[in-house]
Amino acid sequence: MDFEKEIYIKLGQNIKKYRLAKNFSQEKLSELLDANPKFIGHVERVERYISLKKLIQISQILDIPLYSFFDFRNTN
């Protein structure tokens, strides 16, 4: 697997972890991002890459520091 894909996989895992910790469904978070209802699911499964702009918005919505999404120490 290439390095870039690995980063997006770990990023998707962290988005999912923080989303679930805040009790948001994929659909609800997508709605708050003004995105397609399936957007977050696609990002978490790395079927789609997320932009920095959307990641910043997720950080604000979930009230999670942006750098936390890049902490890959506890991802599988």
Biopython code that builds the backbone (N, CA, C, O; Angstrom):
import numpy as np
from Bio.PDB.StructureBuilder import StructureBuilder

atoms = [
    (1, "MET", "N", (0.847, -1.183, 0.000)),
    (1, "MET", "CA", (0.000, 0.000, 0.000)),
    (1, "MET", "C", (0.892, 1.246, 0.000)),
    (1, "MET", "O", (1.929, 1.279, 0.663)),
    (2, "ASP", "N", (0.477, 2.258, -0.746)),
    (2, "ASP", "CA", (1.312, 3.456, -0.794)),
    (2, "ASP", "C", (1.075, 4.347, 0.429)),
    (2, "ASP", "O", (0.036, 4.274, 1.086)),
    (3, "PHE", "N", (2.047, 5.168, 0.705)),
    (3, "PHE", "CA", (2.055, 6.003, 1.904)),
    (3, "PHE", "C", (0.843, 6.934, 1.965)),
    (3, "PHE", "O", (0.224, 7.080, 3.019)),
    (4, "GLU", "N", (0.506, 7.561, 0.841)),
    (4, "GLU", "CA", (-0.624, 8.500, 0.812)),
    (4, "GLU", "C", (-1.924, 7.796, 1.189)),
    (4, "GLU", "O", (-2.698, 8.312, 1.995)),
    (5, "LYS", "N", (-2.162, 6.633, 0.617)),
    (5, "LYS", "CA", (-3.384, 5.873, 0.913)),
    (5, "LYS", "C", (-3.428, 5.509, 2.399)),
    (5, "LYS", "O", (-4.483, 5.570, 3.032)),
    (6, "GLU", "N", (-2.283, 5.134, 2.940)),
    (6, "GLU", "CA", (-2.196, 4.781, 4.358)),
    (6, "GLU", "C", (-2.595, 5.964, 5.247)),
    (6, "GLU", "O", (-3.286, 5.787, 6.250)),
    (7, "ILE", "N", (-2.161, 7.150, 4.880)),
    (7, "ILE", "CA", (-2.513, 8.361, 5.629)),
    (7, "ILE", "C", (-4.025, 8.571, 5.607)),
    (7, "ILE", "O", (-4.628, 8.851, 6.643)),
    (8, "TYR", "N", (-4.640, 8.436, 4.432)),
    (8, "TYR", "CA", (-6.087, 8.630, 4.328)),
    (8, "TYR", "C", (-6.858, 7.560, 5.092)),
    (8, "TYR", "O", (-7.923, 7.846, 5.638)),
    (9, "ILE", "N", (-6.343, 6.342, 5.140)),
    (9, "ILE", "CA", (-6.995, 5.278, 5.917)),
    (9, "ILE", "C", (-6.987, 5.647, 7.401)),
    (9, "ILE", "O", (-8.013, 5.550, 8.075)),
    (10, "LYS", "N", (-5.842, 6.065, 7.899)),
    (10, "LYS", "CA", (-5.729, 6.430, 9.312)),
    (10, "LYS", "C", (-6.544, 7.676, 9.630)),
    (10, "LYS", "O", (-7.138, 7.777, 10.703)),
    (11, "LEU", "N", (-6.573, 8.613, 8.710)),
    (11, "LEU", "CA", (-7.380, 9.815, 8.877)),
    (11, "LEU", "C", (-8.862, 9.445, 8.964)),
    (11, "LEU", "O", (-9.584, 9.956, 9.820)),
    (12, "GLY", "N", (-9.310, 8.559, 8.079)),
    (12, "GLY", "CA", (-10.698, 8.089, 8.107)),
    (12, "GLY", "C", (-11.038, 7.387, 9.409)),
    (12, "GLY", "O", (-12.137, 7.555, 9.938)),
    (13, "GLN", "N", (-10.106, 6.603, 9.930)),
    (13, "GLN", "CA", (-10.325, 5.914, 11.205)),
    (13, "GLN", "C", (-10.484, 6.920, 12.341)),
    (13, "GLN", "O", (-11.321, 6.739, 13.225)),
    (14, "ASN", "N", (-9.680, 7.975, 12.312)),
    (14, "ASN", "CA", (-9.784, 8.994, 13.357)),
    (14, "ASN", "C", (-11.067, 9.804, 13.233)),
    (14, "ASN", "O", (-11.683, 10.138, 14.245)),
    (15, "ILE", "N", (-11.472, 10.119, 12.032)),
    (15, "ILE", "CA", (-12.742, 10.828, 11.852)),
    (15, "ILE", "C", (-13.864, 9.990, 12.447)),
    (15, "ILE", "O", (-14.711, 10.505, 13.177)),
    (16, "LYS", "N", (-13.869, 8.709, 12.138)),
    (16, "LYS", "CA", (-14.903, 7.811, 12.666)),
    (16, "LYS", "C", (-14.852, 7.756, 14.192)),
    (16, "LYS", "O", (-15.889, 7.833, 14.851)),
    (17, "LYS", "N", (-13.658, 7.624, 14.750)),
    (17, "LYS", "CA", (-13.500, 7.540, 16.209)),
    (17, "LYS", "C", (-14.081, 8.774, 16.895)),
    (17, "LYS", "O", (-14.842, 8.651, 17.856)),
    (18, "TYR", "N", (-13.730, 9.953, 16.410)),
    (18, "TYR", "CA", (-14.212, 11.180, 17.044)),
    (18, "TYR", "C", (-15.695, 11.417, 16.763)),
    (18, "TYR", "O", (-16.410, 11.943, 17.616)),
    (19, "ARG", "N", (-16.158, 11.035, 15.582)),
    (19, "ARG", "CA", (-17.584, 11.167, 15.258)),
    (19, "ARG", "C", (-18.418, 10.321, 16.211)),
    (19, "ARG", "O", (-19.416, 10.793, 16.755)),
    (20, "LEU", "N", (-18.012, 9.074, 16.410)),
    (20, "LEU", "CA", (-18.748, 8.175, 17.304)),
    (20, "LEU", "C", (-18.669, 8.640, 18.757)),
    (20, "LEU", "O", (-19.639, 8.508, 19.504)),
    (21, "ALA", "N", (-17.531, 9.181, 19.157)),
    (21, "ALA", "CA", (-17.377, 9.681, 20.526)),
    (21, "ALA", "C", (-18.347, 10.824, 20.819)),
    (21, "ALA", "O", (-18.755, 11.028, 21.961)),
    (22, "LYS", "N", (-18.706, 11.559, 19.777)),
    (22, "LYS", "CA", (-19.651, 12.674, 19.926)),
    (22, "LYS", "C", (-21.081, 12.267, 19.557)),
    (22, "LYS", "O", (-21.973, 13.113, 19.488)),
    (23, "ASN", "N", (-21.292, 10.973, 19.321)),
    (23, "ASN", "CA", (-22.618, 10.427, 18.999)),
    (23, "ASN", "C", (-23.253, 11.028, 17.749)),
    (23, "ASN", "O", (-24.456, 11.287, 17.716)),
    (24, "PHE", "N", (-22.445, 11.244, 16.736)),
    (24, "PHE", "CA", (-22.945, 11.715, 15.451)),
    (24, "PHE", "C", (-23.037, 10.535, 14.495)),
    (24, "PHE", "O", (-22.134, 9.700, 14.438)),
    (25, "SER", "N", (-24.128, 10.470, 13.745)),
    (25, "SER", "CA", (-24.206, 9.494, 12.653)),
    (25, "SER", "C", (-23.438, 10.063, 11.462)),
    (25, "SER", "O", (-23.151, 11.259, 11.407)),
    (26, "GLN", "N", (-23.115, 9.194, 10.519)),
    (26, "GLN", "CA", (-22.461, 9.661, 9.293)),
    (26, "GLN", "C", (-23.354, 10.669, 8.584)),
    (26, "GLN", "O", (-22.883, 11.690, 8.083)),
    (27, "GLU", "N", (-24.641, 10.370, 8.548)),
    (27, "GLU", "CA", (-25.588, 11.242, 7.846)),
    (27, "GLU", "C", (-25.688, 12.612, 8.513)),
    (27, "GLU", "O", (-25.719, 13.636, 7.831)),
    (28, "LYS", "N", (-25.737, 12.629, 9.855)),
    (28, "LYS", "CA", (-25.860, 13.893, 10.579)),
    (28, "LYS", "C", (-24.628, 14.771, 10.360)),
    (28, "LYS", "O", (-24.753, 15.972, 10.119)),
    (29, "LEU", "N", (-23.446, 14.172, 10.445)),
    (29, "LEU", "CA", (-22.228, 14.953, 10.229)),
    (29, "LEU", "C", (-22.161, 15.456, 8.792)),
    (29, "LEU", "O", (-21.767, 16.596, 8.548)),
    (30, "SER", "N", (-22.541, 14.616, 7.851)),
    (30, "SER", "CA", (-22.576, 15.043, 6.440)),
    (30, "SER", "C", (-23.520, 16.221, 6.259)),
    (30, "SER", "O", (-23.210, 17.177, 5.548)),
    (31, "GLU", "N", (-24.682, 16.142, 6.915)),
    (31, "GLU", "CA", (-25.675, 17.219, 6.821)),
    (31, "GLU", "C", (-25.104, 18.528, 7.366)),
    (31, "GLU", "O", (-25.282, 19.585, 6.760)),
    (32, "LEU", "N", (-24.425, 18.458, 8.500)),
    (32, "LEU", "CA", (-23.841, 19.661, 9.089)),
    (32, "LEU", "C", (-22.727, 20.241, 8.231)),
    (32, "LEU", "O", (-22.423, 21.431, 8.315)),
    (33, "LEU", "N", (-22.119, 19.395, 7.404)),
    (33, "LEU", "CA", (-21.084, 19.849, 6.470)),
    (33, "LEU", "C", (-21.685, 20.365, 5.170)),
    (33, "LEU", "O", (-20.968, 20.836, 4.287)),
    (34, "ASP", "N", (-23.004, 20.274, 5.060)),
    (34, "ASP", "CA", (-23.700, 20.633, 3.825)),
    (34, "ASP", "C", (-23.170, 19.797, 2.662)),
    (34, "ASP", "O", (-22.901, 20.305, 1.573)),
    (35, "ALA", "N", (-23.029, 18.496, 2.929)),
    (35, "ALA", "CA", (-22.491, 17.558, 1.942)),
    (35, "ALA", "C", (-23.510, 16.454, 1.674)),
    (35, "ALA", "O", (-24.524, 16.341, 2.363)),
    (36, "ASN", "N", (-23.222, 15.653, 0.671)),
    (36, "ASN", "CA", (-24.038, 14.490, 0.354)),
    (36, "ASN", "C", (-24.175, 13.631, 1.612)),
    (36, "ASN", "O", (-23.201, 13.478, 2.349)),
    (37, "PRO", "N", (-25.363, 13.063, 1.878)),
    (37, "PRO", "CA", (-25.567, 12.251, 3.088)),
    (37, "PRO", "C", (-24.576, 11.094, 3.245)),
    (37, "PRO", "O", (-24.338, 10.633, 4.361)),
    (38, "LYS", "N", (-24.011, 10.631, 2.159)),
    (38, "LYS", "CA", (-23.076, 9.504, 2.219)),
    (38, "LYS", "C", (-21.605, 9.948, 2.258)),
    (38, "LYS", "O", (-20.700, 9.114, 2.264)),
    (39, "PHE", "N", (-21.381, 11.254, 2.283)),
    (39, "PHE", "CA", (-20.023, 11.795, 2.207)),
    (39, "PHE", "C", (-19.093, 11.238, 3.286)),
    (39, "PHE", "O", (-18.009, 10.747, 2.973)),
    (40, "ILE", "N", (-19.506, 11.310, 4.539)),
    (40, "ILE", "CA", (-18.636, 10.870, 5.637)),
    (40, "ILE", "C", (-18.338, 9.380, 5.531)),
    (40, "ILE", "O", (-17.209, 8.961, 5.785)),
    (41, "GLY", "N", (-19.316, 8.585, 5.167)),
    (41, "GLY", "CA", (-19.073, 7.156, 4.970)),
    (41, "GLY", "C", (-18.021, 6.912, 3.906)),
    (41, "GLY", "O", (-17.149, 6.059, 4.070)),
    (42, "HIS", "N", (-18.101, 7.655, 2.824)),
    (42, "HIS", "CA", (-17.105, 7.527, 1.747)),
    (42, "HIS", "C", (-15.708, 7.916, 2.237)),
    (42, "HIS", "O", (-14.719, 7.267, 1.896)),
    (43, "VAL", "N", (-15.637, 8.969, 3.028)),
    (43, "VAL", "CA", (-14.344, 9.424, 3.551)),
    (43, "VAL", "C", (-13.777, 8.400, 4.533)),
    (43, "VAL", "O", (-12.591, 8.075, 4.477)),
    (44, "GLU", "N", (-14.621, 7.893, 5.429)),
    (44, "GLU", "CA", (-14.144, 6.928, 6.425)),
    (44, "GLU", "C", (-13.670, 5.627, 5.782)),
    (44, "GLU", "O", (-12.764, 4.974, 6.299)),
    (45, "ARG", "N", (-14.268, 5.254, 4.678)),
    (45, "ARG", "CA", (-13.874, 4.024, 3.968)),
    (45, "ARG", "C", (-12.834, 4.298, 2.875)),
    (45, "ARG", "O", (-12.451, 3.391, 2.136)),
    (46, "VAL", "N", (-12.393, 5.524, 2.780)),
    (46, "VAL", "CA", (-11.403, 5.981, 1.792)),
    (46, "VAL", "C", (-11.870, 5.680, 0.368)),
    (46, "VAL", "O", (-11.079, 5.304, -0.496)),
    (47, "GLU", "N", (-13.151, 5.852, 0.150)),
    (47, "GLU", "CA", (-13.699, 5.786, -1.205)),
    (47, "GLU", "C", (-13.639, 7.172, -1.832)),
    (47, "GLU", "O", (-13.865, 7.348, -3.030)),
    (48, "ARG", "N", (-13.330, 8.141, -0.992)),
    (48, "ARG", "CA", (-13.221, 9.526, -1.421)),
    (48, "ARG", "C", (-12.221, 10.221, -0.506)),
    (48, "ARG", "O", (-12.188, 9.950, 0.694)),
    (49, "TYR", "N", (-11.415, 11.106, -1.055)),
    (49, "TYR", "CA", (-10.457, 11.855, -0.243)),
    (49, "TYR", "C", (-11.113, 13.136, 0.254)),
    (49, "TYR", "O", (-11.918, 13.750, -0.447)),
    (50, "ILE", "N", (-10.761, 13.525, 1.460)),
    (50, "ILE", "CA", (-11.345, 14.718, 2.069)),
    (50, "ILE", "C", (-10.410, 15.913, 1.860)),
    (50, "ILE", "O", (-9.187, 15.773, 1.878)),
    (51, "SER", "N", (-11.003, 17.073, 1.663)),
    (51, "SER", "CA", (-10.208, 18.297, 1.527)),
    (51, "SER", "C", (-9.867, 18.836, 2.915)),
    (51, "SER", "O", (-10.525, 18.511, 3.904)),
    (52, "LEU", "N", (-8.842, 19.650, 2.967)),
    (52, "LEU", "CA", (-8.468, 20.283, 4.227)),
    (52, "LEU", "C", (-9.609, 21.166, 4.727)),
    (52, "LEU", "O", (-9.861, 21.232, 5.931)),
    (53, "LYS", "N", (-10.291, 21.834, 3.822)),
    (53, "LYS", "CA", (-11.414, 22.696, 4.202)),
    (53, "LYS", "C", (-12.485, 21.900, 4.940)),
    (53, "LYS", "O", (-12.975, 22.336, 5.981)),
    (54, "LYS", "N", (-12.852, 20.731, 4.406)),
    (54, "LYS", "CA", (-13.874, 19.895, 5.053)),
    (54, "LYS", "C", (-13.360, 19.350, 6.383)),
    (54, "LYS", "O", (-14.118, 19.257, 7.349)),
    (55, "LEU", "N", (-12.088, 18.994, 6.440)),
    (55, "LEU", "CA", (-11.519, 18.481, 7.684)),
    (55, "LEU", "C", (-11.543, 19.562, 8.773)),
    (55, "LEU", "O", (-11.816, 19.268, 9.936)),
    (56, "ILE", "N", (-11.263, 20.786, 8.398)),
    (56, "ILE", "CA", (-11.343, 21.902, 9.349)),
    (56, "ILE", "C", (-12.778, 22.065, 9.839)),
    (56, "ILE", "O", (-13.008, 22.288, 11.028)),
    (57, "GLN", "N", (-13.736, 21.956, 8.936)),
    (57, "GLN", "CA", (-15.143, 22.059, 9.329)),
    (57, "GLN", "C", (-15.527, 20.941, 10.302)),
    (57, "GLN", "O", (-16.227, 21.188, 11.284)),
    (58, "ILE", "N", (-15.077, 19.724, 10.035)),
    (58, "ILE", "CA", (-15.360, 18.602, 10.940)),
    (58, "ILE", "C", (-14.751, 18.879, 12.310)),
    (58, "ILE", "O", (-15.381, 18.630, 13.339)),
    (59, "SER", "N", (-13.536, 19.389, 12.319)),
    (59, "SER", "CA", (-12.857, 19.737, 13.561)),
    (59, "SER", "C", (-13.693, 20.724, 14.379)),
    (59, "SER", "O", (-13.822, 20.581, 15.595)),
    (60, "GLN", "N", (-14.250, 21.708, 13.711)),
    (60, "GLN", "CA", (-15.065, 22.716, 14.392)),
    (60, "GLN", "C", (-16.391, 22.128, 14.866)),
    (60, "GLN", "O", (-16.816, 22.395, 15.990)),
    (61, "ILE", "N", (-17.042, 21.341, 14.034)),
    (61, "ILE", "CA", (-18.330, 20.746, 14.395)),
    (61, "ILE", "C", (-18.188, 19.810, 15.593)),
    (61, "ILE", "O", (-18.998, 19.849, 16.519)),
    (62, "LEU", "N", (-17.155, 18.971, 15.568)),
    (62, "LEU", "CA", (-16.966, 17.993, 16.639)),
    (62, "LEU", "C", (-16.214, 18.573, 17.841)),
    (62, "LEU", "O", (-16.071, 17.912, 18.870)),
    (63, "ASP", "N", (-15.735, 19.815, 17.701)),
    (63, "ASP", "CA", (-14.963, 20.479, 18.746)),
    (63, "ASP", "C", (-13.734, 19.647, 19.129)),
    (63, "ASP", "O", (-13.463, 19.394, 20.303)),
    (64, "ILE", "N", (-13.006, 19.236, 18.092)),
    (64, "ILE", "CA", (-11.788, 18.439, 18.232)),
    (64, "ILE", "C", (-10.653, 19.240, 17.585)),
    (64, "ILE", "O", (-10.819, 19.732, 16.469)),
    (65, "PRO", "N", (-9.515, 19.383, 18.254)),
    (65, "PRO", "CA", (-8.399, 20.094, 17.610)),
    (65, "PRO", "C", (-8.015, 19.417, 16.290)),
    (65, "PRO", "O", (-7.974, 18.190, 16.203)),
    (66, "LEU", "N", (-7.741, 20.207, 15.294)),
    (66, "LEU", "CA", (-7.423, 19.682, 13.964)),
    (66, "LEU", "C", (-6.278, 18.673, 14.006)),
    (66, "LEU", "O", (-6.328, 17.649, 13.325)),
    (67, "TYR", "N", (-5.255, 18.956, 14.798)),
    (67, "TYR", "CA", (-4.097, 18.057, 14.847)),
    (67, "TYR", "C", (-4.456, 16.661, 15.351)),
    (67, "TYR", "O", (-3.748, 15.699, 15.055)),
    (68, "SER", "N", (-5.545, 16.540, 16.107)),
    (68, "SER", "CA", (-5.949, 15.230, 16.639)),
    (68, "SER", "C", (-6.265, 14.233, 15.536)),
    (68, "SER", "O", (-6.076, 13.030, 15.715)),
    (69, "PHE", "N", (-6.739, 14.714, 14.411)),
    (69, "PHE", "CA", (-7.061, 13.817, 13.297)),
    (69, "PHE", "C", (-5.796, 13.201, 12.696)),
    (69, "PHE", "O", (-5.862, 12.193, 11.992)),
    (70, "PHE", "N", (-4.647, 13.814, 12.979)),
    (70, "PHE", "CA", (-3.375, 13.328, 12.439)),
    (70, "PHE", "C", (-2.542, 12.578, 13.483)),
    (70, "PHE", "O", (-1.372, 12.274, 13.249)),
    (71, "ASP", "N", (-3.143, 12.289, 14.618)),
    (71, "ASP", "CA", (-2.472, 11.484, 15.646)),
    (71, "ASP", "C", (-2.772, 10.023, 15.337)),
    (71, "ASP", "O", (-3.856, 9.525, 15.640)),
    (72, "PHE", "N", (-1.820, 9.353, 14.741)),
    (72, "PHE", "CA", (-2.028, 7.982, 14.257)),
    (72, "PHE", "C", (-1.479, 6.921, 15.206)),
    (72, "PHE", "O", (-1.379, 5.752, 14.832)),
    (73, "ARG", "N", (-1.127, 7.306, 16.411)),
    (73, "ARG", "CA", (-0.531, 6.344, 17.339)),
    (73, "ARG", "C", (-1.477, 5.220, 17.743)),
    (73, "ARG", "O", (-1.024, 4.103, 17.993)),
    (74, "ASN", "N", (-2.773, 5.487, 17.813)),
    (74, "ASN", "CA", (-3.723, 4.472, 18.276)),
    (74, "ASN", "C", (-4.638, 3.961, 17.178)),
    (74, "ASN", "O", (-5.718, 3.449, 17.471)),
    (75, "THR", "N", (-4.236, 4.087, 15.929)),
    (75, "THR", "CA", (-5.035, 3.554, 14.825)),
    (75, "THR", "C", (-4.465, 2.214, 14.408)),
    (75, "THR", "O", (-3.272, 1.953, 14.559)),
    (76, "ASN", "N", (-5.334, 1.372, 13.882)),
    (76, "ASN", "CA", (-4.887, 0.024, 13.464)),
    (76, "ASN", "C", (-4.340, 0.056, 12.071)),
    (76, "ASN", "O", (-3.918, -0.976, 11.550)),
]
sb = StructureBuilder()
sb.init_structure("model")
sb.init_model(0)
sb.init_chain("A")
sb.init_seg("    ")
for serial, (resi, resn, name, xyz) in enumerate(atoms, 1):
    if name == "N":
        sb.init_residue(resn, " ", resi, " ")
    sb.init_atom(name, np.array(xyz, "f"), 0.0, 1.0, " ", f" {name:<3s}", serial, name[0])
structure = sb.get_structure()
